[in-house]
Amino acid sequence: MTAVTDQDNGNSNGDSNGGGSGKAAGDTSGRGRDGRWDDGLIARRAAAAEADEAGEAAPRAPAEDDAEPQVEAYVPSGGPLPPRLDALRELVGLSRARLDRDTLAEAGRVLDEAAARQRLSSRHTVIAVAGATGSGKSTLFNALAGAPISDTGLRRPTTSQPIACSWTDGAAGLLDRLAVPGRLRRRPHPGPAAFDEALQGLVLVDLPDHDSAATEHRDQVDRVLALVDAVIWVVDPEKYADAALHERYLRPLAGHAEVTFVVLNQTDRLPGEAADLVLDDLRRLLDEDGIALGEHGEPGATVMSLSALTGDGVPELREMVGRFVQDRTAATRRLSADIDAAAARLRPVYVAEGRPGLGERAREEFTDRLAEAVGAAAAGQAAEREWRRNAGRACGTPWLRLWRWYENRGLPGSLDRMGQALTPPEEELTARQRVEQAVRIVADDAADGLPGPWAQAVREAAFNGAKGLPEALDELAVKAGAPGVSKRGGGTEAGQAAAASPLGGTLGGRPAKPPRPKWWPAAVLAQVSMTLLQIFGGLWLVGQIIGVLEPGLVTPALIMLAGVVGGPLVEWSCAAAIRGPARRYGQDAERRLREAAAGCGRARVLDPVAAELVRYREVRERYVTVTEFSTTGR
């Protein structure tokens, strides 16, 4: 019996149904030992009809259309692959708003292909046979199938389209996914290879040459290699070190070592121990490519030598492939390796160099800079002085208050007052620059060590929140209501300091007076008493001078002296007593303004930055889940 070999002519001589069953009507590749057609739906129906006519039940081979329900691929219950796929899916979903489409393209492709593979047959293992021009891959393909299914010869390229050979039914969905046309789907020749129990479930695909001069051939190779469960690379003694093979395929697919076979073919052309020397050199090159070699029972690529032409080593390869197929883990290993490769590409955008974050020290420094920009310290000092001034007004001598009024005389709306209340433009600009500098520093601290896209997201969150921050700080300073500060800053030192604050705003919305201590009434009464003594003594002396009263200068002089000395003494005592309360009052005003600035900065800058950092930690956790159960160690 012979097999169809006219692949370049379409392998469809006499094929009237477009190759739906994968056979050509004009060939004899499907004939049994008795000359009958033993494959194809029409042949099985004919055999069943003949058996019914003979009065006996004919054994019916399962057709692809009647295949068992296809279940998910080789994913054991509770295995590491499902949580890795779920984590990768969540990782892609959380990252879409931060990473560009090209960065996530490979991860998305892996998820799509994993979902597609899991919907197809779990009873089949798809293995591609790939190689360079003249490496003998089609010859090896035929040797494994036990029939000349794929064309071989000196004309190049011999194989122009993928050709598939399936040992069992139910692989139609897998072959549709590979886009193998129906006319190029085959079954092995009835014989030892076809009935080998270890190969039941194998789908072998012969690919075009990966170094073909035809671009469409190379495109087909790349497309199919991304979809199969495993691959057998066939190399020959002349091209086993070809840079195109190693740089384009083997090195990028180093993580797929567990689903890779590397076969040194045509050893019959090598004399003596030359085959062993070439095989050792091939192993060295594979090791340099980063491909783990499955030696001494360790997981990795299978490397061996054989001669497909003479059959030397082919049984050993068939036995290895059989064990590999019956292990039923090829699809899982392939998908896991694909996830590893996608994770390796994504590593630069998820793995930070250090421990990025926003520490307590960075937050405090940010608050300090905002407080400096809003003038919290100056406002506290002004409030303290205002408290002292109010105490001085209440407890000071009338004559001293009259002198101070004379020094500070002037209308509230005069030009000199307005000049004091206006904020110099350069001062306001400096304050804005301080706010911008504070935001820039805290953003850099938070983004330090983050991968590029996430660092950029953190900075954008900080800068977007900082828009209008100076105005918001000014408004919150007004709402904070620093005591003793009027809205226009007129009439008091604190008001003037507030009006001339760096942000150009005010610190209080309504006039407010410092609270009066309980001892103030006693001090005021004492000061009034001292003033009355001065007046009483002075009038007494005047009365004596004009002769209204009897002469006697000692008593009225002592009374007047007691008032003159007692007034400043009471004022000095009050000034000493108000230092502590005035300081606490100023510190309280500074604290309130500082807290207002800190709250504004936290809401507008720190919270958005923290949200971005939390988002990064979430995707980092998903990335760790994707990589921690790696079966390839990548």
Disulfide bonds with the S-S distance in Angstrom:
none
